[in-house]
Structure formats: C-alpha cells, structure tokens
Amino acid sequence: MSTAPRLTALDALHRSLGATMTDFAGWDMPLRYASERDEHNAVRTRAGLFDLSHMGEITVTGPGAAAFLSYALVGNIATVGNGRARYTMIVQEDGGIVDDLIVYRLGETEYMVVANAGNAQIVLDALTERVGGFDAEVRDDRDAYALLAVQGPESPAIMKAVTDADLDGLKYYAGLPGTVAGVPALIARTGYTGEDGFELFVAPEHAEQLWRALTDAGQAHGLIPCGLSCRDTLRLEAGMPLYGHELTTALTPFDAGLGRVVKFEKEGDFVGREALTAAAERAESAPPRKLVGLIAEGRRVPRAGFPVVADGKVIGEVTSGAPSPTLGKPIAMAYVDAAFAAPGTEGVGVDIRGTHEPYEVVALPFYKRQK
C-alpha cells in the first residue's frame, strides 16, 4: 500500500507560486517553478531560494556525543570546533557508504547530523543501534526543522538585509545561531550548488514568514525561487556527489575518491575501520575506477547507467548526466578504469542507445566559482 508523500511547511506556498511538484524520497517537493535553466543561471549569477525541508536532522547530545560520533562515522568528530561543521560519511561494517552527512557542532555536548532525505531513517536507525555503551542520546529531529537555502553570489547581500548576525565572520562550513527576519535560526554557510550561500534551519511554523522576507529582500538582487531540478545541475557542475549515483553501499569512500574523509588516526575503533584499511591499501596498489568529468562533443545527453566505452570495450559507467547551462553542453560524471581517467584521454565515448558518442575526459569540477 503506497503512503501519501510528506509535505513541507511551505507546500501551499510552492503551489501558489505555480511550482511543478514531484515525489522525492517520500516528500512532495518543487521540481521547478518556471524555467530550470533560468533558475540555474540565477544561482550562478545572482541568487536562488530553495526549500530543503526534506533533509533529515538528527540531534546527538551528551558527554559522550563526540566519542560516539567518531565511532559511528568515518570522520574525527572530536576535532570539530564549536560552531563548525564537517562533511563526513557513515559506512557499513564492510565499508560500503550508507550516506554522506554534514555534522554541525551546536554546543559543548550537542551535535546535529544532517542526512539525505532518502537515507534519513536508515541513518537514524544505524546511529540508534551504534549508541549503546556511549554516554550519548540520539534524537530524531526531522519534524523540528524546516530548511531554507539562499545560494548565489548575491546571497550575502540578501542575508545582510534581514539579519544582524556576523555573516562576514561566518566561515564556509560553519554555523551560528541568530535571528533572520525576526525568526530564530541556525545560520550555516553551507550549500550544494558550488556557490557561496547559506542554509537556514528554523522551526516549521516560521518557514513561510522567512521565505517571504527573503523573497522581499532578494527582489533587488534578482533572487528567484528554485526547485530540485536546478539543484541537481548546479551540484553536477560543481562535481558534488549525489547519494544513489556517485555514492552507494557497493562503494567505499576510497572507491569514490573520497578517502580523505576517513580518519584512521583518530582515537579508538570505528565502524568499518578494518574494511576501510583494506580498501585504502587496495586503492594504493591497484587504483579502483576513478570518478571523472565528461563533456559531450555533440548534443546528446548521457544518463546514469549508460556505459562509457573506449576501443570498443566498456571502461566505466555514467553516474550522473545532464545538459550544463553554464557550459552550454551535456556533461556527466562517470567512474572509469584508471587507465582512461587522465584529463584529455582520447577515444572515450558514451554508449547512448547503441551509438558511441565522443566525450572529452576532464578533471572535476566542471565549474568553480571565482572567490
């Protein structure tokens, strides 16, 4: 029996704005409001406003919270400073990636783990199962937050119009409590677009007030509402992995080229240590397939699962593909055999329904903002 999708606190507002809605990880979410290309370009050149309330917030508190999270996750959470955030992962005992996460340190003994919408329950269950023996408590706070994001080069100016929080002192991957348009919020300088921007965690009952205030403040800066479709092309251009595409339980962080997030030097054991030690050694002696960028020479768009080919053989697989509004060409991320991973490697193509379309191999990301 299918269950009705969950609605964010902004559902009625999205519909009033004419959003095209779609089911995403069990949530009814705005896919686009008008033109995906216009929304994408607004974030690259001005600013976009997103509803990300489908993300999963899990609070971990207690004297043993840092030690517990360092055991349950691959990162060294004990070294995260107050008010800072860290990108990390949770893996299975065999090293397979369960999800990629951002962990915010909210206080001396309080942390917020933000999981992807489709994995939130799985991550919650895993943390709850792993907390035994630690002086810490795991709390499901998914219903306690709505999450709005302002992304793009104009986002600092827009935010300064609605808050007196010290945004200039707020570094990338940091968060601070403040008031935005009269609403209490955790203001985080994080995002998934490759641009400067802010993510605002607020109580659901304040979401609409905040959205309207940001819309008003953003009018002079060209801010427009943006849906999940352009969020995907933005993150693809920025070379950011998406769970279920570049990251899966079949891959370890080393297979995904993200071995840097695994901190073997931290104190004590952690889930997956043995398997990840072996994966690190394997990656050193026999490099696994590497994640690369592909830029089309033609106009046909590659999609996830399409084979990457060279010399008549399959050498890899596309994980994400889309037309790139910024480059004006179709692009893709793909895992390919190490021998074909160097930028400029010739003779590489994508099998698009039986035709081998030529592609240029490039280093990721496709797009990097000017600082």
GUGUMAR-197919 format. One line per 2 residues: number of its first residue (from 1); their letters; for each residue x negated, y negated, z negated of C-alpha. Coordinates in Angstrom, 3 decimals. Last residue first. Layout:
BEGIN
NUM) a) X/Y/Z ~ ... $
This chain:
BEGIN
371) kq) -36.421/-33.699/4.891 ~ -35.619/-32.912/8.535 $
369) rk) -33.292/-29.928/8.601 ~ -34.487/-26.569/9.846 $
367) yf) -32.695/-24.737/12.650 ~ -33.332/-21.374/14.298 $
365) pl) -34.643/-20.045/11.000 ~ -36.245/-17.668/11.738 $
363) av) -39.045/-16.864/14.154 ~ -38.132/-16.396/17.799 $
361) ve) -37.595/-13.475/20.220 ~ -36.197/-14.714/23.546 $
359) yp) -33.267/-12.742/24.933 ~ -32.503/-11.126/28.312 $
357) eh) -29.061/-9.475/28.757 ~ -29.136/-5.707/29.259 $
355) tg) -25.683/-4.904/30.668 ~ -23.782/-1.898/29.319 $
353) ri) -21.317/-3.710/27.094 ~ -23.841/-6.264/25.899 $
351) dv) -27.141/-4.420/25.470 ~ -29.387/-7.106/24.057 $
349) gv) -32.769/-7.851/25.605 ~ -36.486/-7.874/24.893 $
347) ge) -38.959/-7.852/27.797 ~ -41.414/-10.320/26.322 $
345) tg) -42.443/-10.904/22.716 ~ -42.429/-14.699/22.248 $
343) pa) -42.129/-14.581/18.475 ~ -43.582/-11.311/17.150 $
341) af) -40.953/-8.726/16.198 ~ -41.357/-6.221/19.042 $
339) aa) -43.962/-3.919/17.435 ~ -42.158/-4.279/14.062 $
337) dv) -39.069/-2.487/15.410 ~ -36.101/-4.851/15.467 $
335) ya) -33.513/-6.022/12.903 ~ -31.380/-8.683/14.538 $
333) ma) -30.233/-12.259/14.043 ~ -28.401/-13.734/16.988 $
331) ip) -28.103/-16.843/19.127 ~ -25.849/-17.981/21.992 $
329) kg) -26.948/-21.326/23.464 ~ -26.261/-25.036/22.878 $
327) lt) -28.992/-25.197/20.237 ~ -26.895/-27.123/17.689 $
325) ps) -23.518/-25.593/18.627 ~ -25.001/-22.092/18.420 $
323) pa) -22.744/-19.476/20.054 ~ -22.544/-16.476/17.738 $
321) gs) -24.414/-13.355/16.615 ~ -25.026/-11.471/13.388 $
319) tv) -26.651/-8.076/12.647 ~ -27.919/-7.219/16.154 $
317) eg) -29.630/-3.845/16.274 ~ -33.107/-2.577/17.000 $
315) iv) -35.576/-1.019/19.414 ~ -33.183/0.879/21.704 $
313) kg) -35.181/2.029/24.742 ~ -35.112/0.989/28.416 $
311) da) -38.427/-0.833/28.140 ~ -36.895/-3.079/25.455 $
309) vv) -33.436/-2.975/23.850 ~ -31.444/-4.542/21.007 $
307) pf) -28.232/-2.593/20.446 ~ -24.956/-4.469/19.621 $
305) ga) -23.812/-3.826/16.040 ~ -23.030/-7.428/15.163 $
303) rp) -22.167/-9.462/18.259 ~ -24.163/-10.899/21.158 $
301) vr) -22.677/-13.850/23.063 ~ -23.051/-14.009/26.850 $
299) rg) -24.257/-17.379/28.167 ~ -27.708/-16.560/29.569 $
297) ea) -31.271/-16.912/28.243 ~ -29.997/-15.982/24.819 $
295) il) -31.946/-16.842/21.676 ~ -32.888/-14.016/19.290 $
293) gv) -34.063/-14.526/15.710 ~ -35.904/-11.831/13.833 $
291) lk) -35.363/-9.481/10.884 ~ -38.110/-6.894/10.873 $
289) rp) -37.820/-3.124/11.181 ~ -39.863/-1.435/8.492 $
287) pa) -43.604/-2.029/8.179 ~ -45.546/1.205/7.677 $
285) se) -48.283/0.798/5.058 ~ -47.109/-2.361/3.253 $
283) ar) -43.378/-1.774/3.756 ~ -43.791/1.759/2.424 $
281) ea) -45.593/0.485/-0.682 ~ -42.830/-2.061/-1.336 $
279) aa) -40.161/0.623/-0.836 ~ -41.939/2.923/-3.331 $
277) tl) -42.029/0.160/-5.934 ~ -38.384/-0.583/-5.064 $
275) ae) -37.345/2.997/-5.809 ~ -39.105/2.950/-9.190 $
273) rg) -37.817/-0.508/-10.185 ~ -34.180/0.147/-9.150 $
271) vf) -32.596/-1.110/-12.365 ~ -35.155/-2.977/-14.432 $
269) dg) -37.836/-1.957/-16.911 ~ -39.582/-4.281/-19.290 $
267) ek) -41.377/-7.582/-18.872 ~ -41.506/-9.211/-15.451 $
265) ef) -44.425/-8.500/-13.089 ~ -42.345/-6.414/-10.672 $
263) kv) -40.365/-9.492/-9.611 ~ -38.250/-8.610/-6.571 $
261) vr) -37.123/-11.825/-4.799 ~ -40.273/-11.837/-2.627 $
259) gl) -39.211/-8.501/-1.102 ~ -36.790/-10.446/1.083 $
257) ga) -37.776/-9.062/4.497 ~ -34.524/-7.074/4.618 $
255) df) -36.330/-3.720/4.365 ~ -38.168/-5.099/1.334 $
253) pt) -34.878/-6.154/-0.310 ~ -33.739/-2.531/0.095 $
251) la) -31.380/-1.613/2.937 ~ -28.611/1.008/3.208 $
249) tt) -26.663/-0.801/0.435 ~ -26.270/-3.677/2.877 $
247) le) -27.839/-7.085/3.693 ~ -28.200/-8.619/7.169 $
245) hg) -24.541/-7.951/8.064 ~ -22.463/-6.723/5.127 $
243) yl) -23.856/-9.507/2.957 ~ -24.796/-12.523/5.035 $
241) pm) -28.434/-13.575/5.395 ~ -29.480/-17.213/5.923 $
239) ga) -31.374/-17.984/9.133 ~ -30.331/-21.668/9.096 $
237) el) -28.642/-21.257/12.496 ~ -26.733/-18.283/11.070 $
235) rl) -25.762/-20.257/7.940 ~ -24.247/-23.017/10.089 $
233) td) -22.514/-20.554/12.435 ~ -20.882/-18.796/9.462 $
231) rc) -19.857/-21.986/7.676 ~ -18.353/-23.067/10.995 $
229) sl) -15.918/-20.151/10.877 ~ -15.264/-20.406/7.144 $
227) gc) -13.465/-23.724/7.434 ~ -14.403/-27.395/7.306 $
225) pi) -12.583/-30.528/6.120 ~ -14.052/-33.735/7.604 $
223) lg) -16.613/-36.271/6.338 ~ -17.422/-39.138/8.732 $
221) ha) -19.206/-41.303/6.174 ~ -16.534/-43.995/5.782 $
219) qg) -13.927/-41.325/5.168 ~ -16.063/-39.446/2.645 $
217) ad) -14.901/-41.267/-0.471 ~ -11.249/-40.623/0.467 $
215) tl) -11.878/-36.944/1.261 ~ -13.928/-36.570/-1.933 $
213) ar) -11.073/-38.027/-3.971 ~ -8.511/-35.799/-2.241 $
211) wl) -10.586/-32.650/-2.840 ~ -11.183/-33.610/-6.491 $
209) qe) -7.479/-34.124/-7.244 ~ -6.697/-30.857/-5.457 $
207) ah) -9.258/-28.844/-7.417 ~ -8.390/-30.122/-10.902 $
205) ep) -5.935/-27.332/-11.800 ~ -8.459/-24.764/-10.583 $
203) av) -11.025/-25.853/-13.224 ~ -14.167/-27.109/-11.505 $
201) fl) -17.375/-25.764/-9.934 ~ -18.774/-28.287/-7.464 $
199) ef) -21.290/-27.227/-4.820 ~ -23.506/-29.988/-3.479 $
197) gd) -25.329/-30.694/-0.250 ~ -28.511/-30.985/1.752 $
195) eg) -28.236/-28.971/4.937 ~ -29.122/-25.372/5.877 $
193) ty) -25.449/-24.428/5.602 ~ -25.122/-22.118/2.609 $
191) gt) -25.257/-24.506/-0.317 ~ -26.944/-25.548/-3.534 $
189) ra) -27.405/-28.768/-5.468 ~ -25.009/-27.792/-8.235 $
187) il) -22.583/-30.094/-10.035 ~ -20.737/-28.252/-12.821 $
185) ap) -17.557/-30.238/-13.065 ~ -15.301/-32.272/-15.356 $
183) vg) -12.871/-34.268/-13.153 ~ -12.651/-38.072/-13.259 $
181) av) -13.771/-38.378/-9.632 ~ -16.761/-36.167/-10.451 $
179) tg) -17.719/-35.851/-14.118 ~ -20.913/-34.096/-15.054 $
177) pl) -22.550/-30.815/-15.991 ~ -25.857/-30.224/-14.229 $
175) ga) -27.083/-27.765/-11.638 ~ -30.378/-26.935/-9.971 $
173) yy) -31.293/-25.058/-6.808 ~ -32.492/-28.182/-4.964 $
171) kl) -33.364/-30.865/-7.529 ~ -30.938/-33.137/-9.349 $
169) gd) -32.895/-36.254/-10.332 ~ -31.436/-38.299/-7.469 $
167) ld) -27.982/-36.946/-8.359 ~ -28.098/-38.357/-11.892 $
165) ad) -24.351/-38.188/-12.625 ~ -22.464/-41.454/-12.064 $
163) tv) -19.883/-39.713/-9.902 ~ -17.405/-40.520/-7.114 $
161) ak) -19.279/-42.899/-4.772 ~ -22.591/-41.168/-5.479 $
159) mi) -21.080/-37.953/-4.126 ~ -20.363/-39.499/-0.737 $
157) ap) -23.875/-40.968/-0.482 ~ -25.453/-37.627/-1.458 $
155) se) -23.251/-35.742/1.075 ~ -24.186/-37.899/4.104 $
153) pg) -26.858/-35.453/5.316 ~ -24.446/-32.503/5.191 $
151) qv) -22.514/-30.325/2.755 ~ -19.812/-31.078/0.190 $
149) al) -18.735/-27.826/-1.435 ~ -15.673/-27.055/-3.545 $
147) la) -15.368/-24.152/-5.982 ~ -12.303/-23.418/-8.118 $
145) ya) -13.123/-21.840/-11.435 ~ -11.612/-20.053/-14.423 $
143) dr) -9.923/-17.307/-12.384 ~ -13.251/-15.724/-11.409 $
141) dd) -14.538/-15.949/-14.982 ~ -15.019/-12.220/-15.642 $
139) rv) -17.100/-12.115/-18.819 ~ -20.251/-10.094/-19.584 $
137) ea) -21.462/-10.202/-23.202 ~ -25.018/-9.959/-24.477 $
135) df) -27.026/-8.398/-27.293 ~ -28.207/-5.608/-24.982 $
133) gg) -27.752/-1.865/-25.577 ~ -24.912/-1.518/-23.049 $
131) vr) -24.997/-4.378/-20.502 ~ -25.508/-2.081/-17.480 $
129) et) -21.894/-0.903/-17.052 ~ -20.455/-4.416/-17.369 $
127) la) -23.059/-5.692/-14.910 ~ -22.161/-2.961/-12.401 $
125) dl) -18.417/-3.529/-12.783 ~ -18.778/-7.290/-12.315 $
123) vi) -20.991/-6.760/-9.262 ~ -18.448/-4.374/-7.703 $
121) qa) -15.587/-6.772/-8.536 ~ -17.392/-9.719/-6.949 $
119) ng) -18.535/-7.831/-3.847 ~ -16.118/-9.162/-1.216 $
117) an) -16.186/-12.663/-2.683 ~ -19.984/-12.918/-2.829 $
115) av) -21.346/-13.145/-6.359 ~ -22.094/-16.148/-8.572 $
113) vm) -23.746/-15.273/-11.909 ~ -23.306/-17.911/-14.591 $
111) ye) -25.701/-17.939/-17.534 ~ -25.435/-18.841/-21.208 $
109) te) -27.982/-18.343/-24.004 ~ -29.876/-21.660/-24.028 $
107) gl) -27.445/-23.278/-21.636 ~ -25.975/-23.225/-18.125 $
105) ry) -28.648/-21.119/-16.430 ~ -27.295/-20.570/-12.936 $
103) vi) -27.728/-17.216/-11.176 ~ -27.163/-17.097/-7.414 $
101) ld) -26.473/-13.674/-6.000 ~ -27.234/-11.228/-3.206 $
99) dv) -25.182/-8.068/-3.365 ~ -25.369/-4.279/-3.822 $
97) ig) -28.739/-4.003/-2.046 ~ -30.057/-0.428/-1.907 $
95) gd) -32.991/0.137/-4.297 ~ -32.151/3.790/-5.057 $
93) eq) -30.980/2.821/-8.577 ~ -28.570/0.373/-6.886 $
91) vi) -29.501/-3.264/-6.376 ~ -28.528/-6.706/-7.677 $
89) mt) -30.152/-9.616/-5.913 ~ -31.697/-13.021/-6.605 $
87) yr) -31.460/-16.718/-5.770 ~ -32.186/-18.812/-8.841 $
85) ar) -30.550/-21.815/-10.501 ~ -31.816/-24.493/-12.891 $
83) gn) -30.040/-26.409/-15.657 ~ -32.071/-24.772/-18.420 $
81) gv) -35.133/-23.140/-16.873 ~ -35.115/-19.761/-15.147 $
79) ta) -38.153/-17.811/-16.408 ~ -36.136/-15.190/-18.335 $
77) in) -34.180/-14.472/-15.137 ~ -37.095/-12.590/-13.605 $
75) gv) -35.421/-11.297/-10.451 ~ -34.378/-7.750/-9.481 $
73) la) -31.113/-7.793/-11.462 ~ -29.755/-5.680/-14.367 $
71) ys) -32.940/-5.696/-16.474 ~ -33.727/-9.413/-15.973 $
69) lf) -30.022/-10.091/-16.560 ~ -30.139/-8.242/-19.883 $
67) aa) -33.301/-9.969/-21.082 ~ -31.809/-13.371/-20.239 $
65) ag) -28.479/-12.600/-21.945 ~ -29.965/-11.102/-25.117 $
63) pg) -29.067/-13.998/-27.417 ~ -25.548/-14.073/-25.948 $
61) tv) -23.670/-15.065/-22.816 ~ -23.126/-13.808/-19.268 $
59) ti) -20.470/-15.533/-17.157 ~ -19.273/-14.018/-13.872 $
57) eg) -18.105/-16.280/-11.042 ~ -16.912/-14.647/-7.803 $
55) mh) -16.609/-16.713/-4.619 ~ -13.075/-17.105/-3.232 $
53) sl) -12.955/-20.732/-4.389 ~ -15.223/-21.761/-1.525 $
51) df) -13.110/-24.672/-0.250 ~ -15.345/-26.695/2.072 $
49) lg) -15.882/-30.400/2.814 ~ -18.144/-31.401/5.712 $
47) ar) -20.677/-34.173/6.123 ~ -22.527/-36.309/8.690 $
45) tr) -24.888/-34.933/11.365 ~ -25.216/-31.178/10.763 $
43) va) -22.021/-30.876/8.702 ~ -20.009/-32.858/11.298 $
41) nh) -21.529/-30.754/14.084 ~ -20.152/-27.534/12.579 $
39) ed) -16.695/-29.055/12.053 ~ -16.633/-30.406/15.607 $
37) re) -17.719/-27.000/16.978 ~ -15.067/-25.167/14.942 $
35) sa) -12.414/-27.501/16.367 ~ -9.197/-28.068/14.407 $
33) yr) -8.754/-26.986/10.776 ~ -10.819/-23.776/10.848 $
31) lp) -10.901/-20.388/9.139 ~ -9.098/-21.600/6.024 $
29) md) -8.897/-18.781/3.459 ~ -6.253/-16.254/2.350 $
27) wg) -8.267/-14.063/-0.011 ~ -8.741/-10.272/-0.017 $
25) af) -12.319/-10.410/1.240 ~ -11.296/-12.878/3.948 $
23) dt) -7.741/-12.934/5.300 ~ -7.392/-15.839/7.705 $
21) mt) -5.763/-19.270/7.760 ~ -5.729/-21.739/10.649 $
19) ag) -5.621/-25.064/8.839 ~ -2.912/-27.593/9.699 $
17) ls) -3.834/-30.087/6.978 ~ -0.612/-29.254/5.095 $
15) rh) -1.688/-25.606/5.208 ~ -5.015/-26.431/3.577 $
13) la) -3.213/-28.492/0.886 ~ -0.847/-25.630/0.074 $
11) dl) -3.796/-23.227/-0.394 ~ -5.937/-25.572/-2.509 $
9) at) -5.684/-23.601/-5.780 ~ -6.923/-20.568/-3.850 $
7) lr) -4.538/-17.841/-2.741 ~ -5.063/-14.095/-3.162 $
5) pa) -4.042/-11.842/-0.280 ~ -0.885/-9.737/-0.734 $
3) ts) -1.608/-6.106/-1.539 ~ -1.501/-3.335/1.044 $
1) m) 0.000/0.000/0.000 $
